[in-house]
């Protein structure tokens, strides 16, 4: 029963459920904070008072120290140290504090999914209300027609997709392979997919679809799914609108191709350190192509994002973390491994065309999925 859970576990679920509260911002003197920052800091302080002696990180202590150092260097070389320090706090340090809580508490995965589900349920409720009434949708997405897109609690539609994609991928994989509470998770999956269509986030829809296909590869129907997937891909390429999206020939795709080319120009000049935290948009202005008029905060590709923000060391750290993640889970026996891998597949697929890490809530979700792989492997060793 939930009423018998340790206090620290309640706090962990509270953090997860309230991830969108980073949108509520305030200052203490000259130091900027948001509500999620405060929740994590207070929760971690209480956690330390109750569970300090139980902290168990395994090899993650080295990965965390390394990530802290890499982020510190990227902050020092930044062209905007104040903004960089804020990003360092919210995207690097605080998500790792949540990961430390997770690794120590080792909560059952289904309870983590409950907390994530509760969060996307209220985000989805607001999204449906927006779609029906049009109330609260910021410009330019509030105009009737093709560009009419919900944003829910966020400022732009893709933020909904970035949040929903890994969570929907995990609860769909859970429903497929584990089955407990399947009805609730299936209903939430349909609601979440409906919201993705309301937000018109093509990348999220493709990411969730890819993660679902990945999940089915671990069933006896794998070849049927592969065959169906091949037919679906042929059909997608036969229809011009989807073909243009997949081949980056639509407006969004052309923007990304120009963005990546300009980013590569920047990295050729700064291959070791990249741009530094919070510096990409300023430095990119000197490298962008003439046809690319937008100045974006990130390159919209997870590997380029890490390289630009955290340097070559950051990119290598990401690759090491991902290789370790999949290696641990492919050798595990628990069906929960498929749930976590599905979530990461969604992140990586969407991350090919967007920014699935460098945002307060997304960074926490990434660290939860990444480090829970060790919780599964530790449980395996203890029951062996």
N, C-alpha and C positions, 0 to 999 in steps of 0.2 A: 504493500500500500504506500502511496506517496507520503502519507502523514508520518511514516516511520523513517523517511530518508534523512541522512545527515544534512546539517545546515549547509555545508559547502556544496552539496549536490543541488539543493534548491537554488543556490546562488548561480551555479553554472547554467541551469535551465532558464533562470531569469535573464541572464545575459543574452542567451540565444534568442529567446522570445522577443527581447527588446532591441535587437540589432538596429532597426531603422531609427532609433532615437538619436543616432549621430547627427540627424538633421536638426536637432534642437541645440543651438550653439549659444555659448555665453563666455564671458571673460572674467578672470580673477586677476585684477591689475592689468598688466600687459600680456599675461599668459592666456592664450585662447584654449578653450576646452569645449567639448560637447557633452551631451547627456550620457552617451554611451561610454565615453572616456571615464566619466565620473562613476558610472555603474561598475565598470571593470576594475577601476582602482580601488573602490570601496569594497567590492566583492573579494578582490584578491587579498586585501589587507585582512579581512575577516577570515578568509581561507588560511592565511599564514598563521593566524592566532590559533586556529583549531587543528590544522593539518601539516604544519611545517615539518614535523618529524617523519611524516609519511611520504614526503616528496620523493618520487622515483621517476627519473628521466631517461635512464639508459643512455644510449648513444645520442639522444636528442640534445643533451647538454652541450655537446661539441658543435652540433649543427646550429643550435641557438646562439652560442657564443660567436661562431663564425658569422652568422647572419647579422648579429648586433654590430660586429666590427665592420663588416661590409657596408651596412647602412650608415654607420658613423662616418666612414670615409666619404661616402656619397653626400652626406650632409655638409661636411667640411668644404668640399670642392664646389658646392652649389653656388649659383649666381644669386640665389635668394635664400640666405641662411635661415631667416625667420620662418618662411613657409616650409623649408626643408626640415627644420626641427619639428614642426607640427606634424608633417608626414611621417617622420622617423618615429615619433611618439605613437601615432594612431595606426600606422600601417605595418610597423615592424615590432615595436616593443609590446604594445598592449595585446595584439593577437597572440604573441608568444606567452603572455601571462595566462590567457585563456587556455592555451595548449598545456601549460604546466598544470593547471587545475584539472584538465581532462585526463592527462596522463597519470595524475595522482589518484583521482577519484575513481577512474575507470568505470564510468556509468554504463549500464546496458545500452546497446545501440538503439533499441526501440524507444527508449525514453528520450534520447537525443533527437530521434526523428519526430517524436511527439512535439518537442519544443519547437523544432523547425517547422513542423506542420501548423502549429498554432500561429506562428508568425506569418506564414504565407496565407493562412486562412483570413486573417484580418486585413492583410494587404489586398487579397483578392476581393473581399467584401467591399472595400473602398473603391477598387477598380470597377466592379460591376455597377456600383452606384454612379460613378463618374460616367461610365459608358451610356447608362440609361438617361441621366439628367444633363450631362455635359458640364456639371458644376465642378469647379476646381481643376480643370485641365488647363495648363498654361499654354500660351501661344508659343509656337505656331500650330500646335497639335489640336487646338480646340475648334478649328474650322471644319464644318461639315464637308464630307467628301473623302477623297483618297488619303488625305493626310490626317484624318481624324483618328487620334491614338490616345489611349488612356495612359496615365502616368502613376496613378494611385498616390502613394505618399511621397513619391520622388519628383524630381524636377524634369525628367525626360523619360521616354518610353523604354529605352534600352536598359535602364537601371532595373526595371521590373524583370526583364528577361535574364539579366545577369544574376539576379538573386534567385529566380525561380528555377533556372535550368538545372543546376546540380541537385537541388532539393527534390524536384520532380523526378529526376533520374534515379535518385536513391529510393524514394518511396515506391516507384514503379518496379524497381528491381526487388525490393523487399516483398511486394505483393506477388511477384512472379516466383520467387525462390523460397520464401519463408512462410508467408501466408497468414500469419497471425494479424488480426485486425485488418484483414484484406479489404473488407467492404469500405471502411472509413478511408483507407489510403487510396483505393480506386476512385471513390467519389471525389476526393481532394485532387487526384491526378486529373480527372476530367475538368474540374473547376480551374485548376492551374493552367491547363492547355487552352481552355476558353479565354483566360486572361491574356495568355501569350498572343492569341489571335486578335484580341481587342487592342493589344499594344502594337501589333504588327511587327514583332521582333523576329525576323526571319532567322537570324543567327541562333536564337534560343530554340526555336522550333526544330531546326536542323540538329542542334546539339542534343536535345532531348531524344530525338528520333535515333540519332547515332548511338547514344548511350543505351537506349532500349534494345536496339539490334545487338549491341555488345552483350547485354544481359542475356539475351536469348541464345547466344552461342554456347552457354553453359547448360542448355536443356537438350532433350532428345530431339527437339524439333529444329536443331541448328541449321541443317541443310535446307529445310523448307524455308526458314527465315532468310538464309543467304540467297536462295533462288528468288524469293519474293523481293528481297532488297535489290537484286540485280535488275529485275523487271521494273521496279519502281524508279531506279536510276535511269534506265532507258527511257521510261515515260517522262521523267523530269527533263531530260535533255531534249526530248522531242517537243516539249511545250516551251515556246520562246521565253515567256516571263521567268520560269524557273531556270531555264538554260542561261539566261542573262545573269541571274543571281549567282549561280554556281560558277560561272566563268568570269565573274567580276566585270560584266559588261553593262550593268545598270549604273545609275548615278552613284549609288553608295559604293559599289565595287571600284569604279573609276577613281573615286576619292581615295580609297584605301591603297590602290596601286600607286597613285602619286605620292601618298603619305609614306609608304614603305620605301619608295625609291629615294625620296628626300631624306628619310631617316638613315638609309644606308650611306648616303653621301656624308651625313654627319658622323656616323660611326667610323667611316674610313679615316676621318681626321682625328677622331677621339676613340680609338678602339679599346684602350685599356680602361679608362674611367667613365666613358660615356658622357652624358650631359650632367649627371649628378641629380639628386632629388630636387624636384620642383623647378628644374631648369630647362626642360625639353622645349617648351613652347617658345622661350626666348631665343635659344640657340638655333632652333629649327628654322626660324625666320630667315636665317642666312643660307639655308640649304634647300628650302622647299622649291619645288618646281613652279614655273610660272603659271601652269594651269591649275595649281592647287592654291586656292585663295583662303582656305580655312586654317586657323592656327589652333591646333588641338593640344590637349594636355599630355597625351600619350600617343605612341605609334599604332595602337590598336592591333597588337599582336603580342601574345604573352611573352614570347622569347625576346622580341625586340624591346618590349616594355622593360623587362628585367635588365637587359643589356644597357639600354639608354639610362635608366634610373640608377642602377647599382653597379654599372661597369661590367667588364668581362667576368670578374669574380662573382657577381650576382647571377649572371647567366649560368656559369658553371655550378654554382650552389643550387639553382633551380633544377638543373639536369641531374645532379647527384640526388637531390631530394625525391625527384620523380622516379628515378631508376630504383632507389631503395624502396619506395612505396610499392611499386608494382612487383618487385622481387619478393618482398615480404608477403604480399597477398597471393601471388601465384603459388607459393609454397604452402599457404595455409589451407586448412580443410573446412573451416566454417563457411556456411553460405553467406554470412555477413560480409565476407571479403568481396563478393560480387556487388553488393550494395555500395560499398566504398569505391570500388573501381568504377562503377557506373557513374557515381558523382564526379570522380576525377576526369573520366572520359568526357563528360559534358563540359566541364571547365576547360579542358584542353581544346575540344572542338570549337566551342564558342570563342576561346582565347585566340584562335587563329585569325579572327577578324575584329576582336574587341579587347576590352581591358578587364579581365576577370579577377584581378588581384588588387590593384591600387585604388581601393575604396574601403572605408572603415569596415562595413559589414562583410564585404567580400573577402577581405584579408582574414577575418575571423573564421569564416566558413572554410576557406582554403586550409587553414591550420588545423581545424577540427577534423576534416577529412584526412589530411596528411598524417596527423599523429595518431588517429584512431587505428591506423594500420598496425601500429606497435602494440596497442591495447589488445588487439586480436591475437597477435603473435605471442604476447606474454601470457594470455589466457591459455593458449594452446600448450605452452611449455609447462604451465602449472598443473594442467589436467593430464599431461602425458604420463 
